[in-house]
Amino acid sequence: MTMKFDASHGLLKEDILSYQDKVTELHSAIRNRTGAGNDFMGWVEWPVSYDKEEFERILKVAEKVKDKAEVLVVCGIGGSYLGARAAIEMIQGMYSDCKTEVVFVGNTFSSTYVSQVLNHIKDKSVILNVISKSGTTTETALAFRVLRDFMEKKYGKEEARERIIATTDKARGALKTLADQEGYETFVIPDDIGGRYSVITPVGLVPMAIMGIDIRKVFEGLNDAYNDLNTADLAKNPAYQYAVARRILQNQGYDVEMFVTYEPQLQMLAEWWKQLMGESEGKDGKGILPDSACFSTDLHSLGQFVQEGKKVLFETVLEVETPSEDLTVTEDPANLDNMNYLTGKSYDWVNKMAEKGTIEAHVEVGGVPNIVVTVPDMKEYSFGYLCYFFFIATAMTCYLLEINPFNQPGVEIYKKNMFRLLGKPGYEK
């Protein structure tokens, strides 16, 4: 078992194992794909049922294009970019030595941002990966229209075709039609896997591979998690323990979950987690509001509220056993900063002591429940394992709440209003 779950600081008033009968029933619904939203449960068997030929083609295309790419531009929104960005930053860090830079667009209407991206990449060698099942998602479609024009003017239509990769529906939609017409390299977004679960499909794998991430190792972790977590036994399944702990804590009145990391390169992982939990659970007037923080940085802004503010939240700490890199504190003869007492200690040890001290303060003095999920490192294998851990935990925690984890009807409401204000045909009052 790669990941660990610790609820000893959770201040739980119910025993997690008391939920065993219900978990056994719902585990069957997950594994047999008989629960609500089962049309979008392709991720359950994906670690073994994925398209092996397409996987190999991703590796070949990545090898082919990465030599052309000073910049990889990923054009997508929501699940079409959050997972890939989370993976790239978690695995490679914030300032990696990868020769290719990655830039994300298609996730905002900000004219300033899009203009600055275009200016930033104008003199660089660019590969563009556009990701959209329909090809009509407004943020992504608008950005792709601008980027496609940029690519064709920069390279000419023929070479632009070689530099644009489309990840989209296998058979229909505006982007699929255009990709077929233009002859773009295309990869498939599976019909039965929703956007927030799609990082383990070509949606996430193509950008990862182009950025030099070993996606075979990602799948090793994914496959091991699929095997390890294929048990209804709560005593042996940390993902289900986490799911049950969330329900117990909400029953105790905690309606906000703060996902806490101590590594800046995990901040986008937290953003991905927020979409996974927020879209899956936030419906029918139910659910826990997902929030996030990066400590110790945010202890200097949010720490006061967590410690002494209204008791609305609990913390889920993602702990990393071994950092990607480490430093040793050196001695300063003058010692004006009074830091010599740390001479010879590692930065990571300091980080771990900050984590331990914070948990003690928040739990023992502040009365804020803390649950801890531990991963061994921030490498490919751990990312793959962690994805499946959170997928199956999300399914369980939502089924315990008696809601469909796989739809998101609420996100369409703002779009209708926006389309009306934009004057889109068919959306007039």
Disulfide bonds with the S-S distance in Angstrom:
none
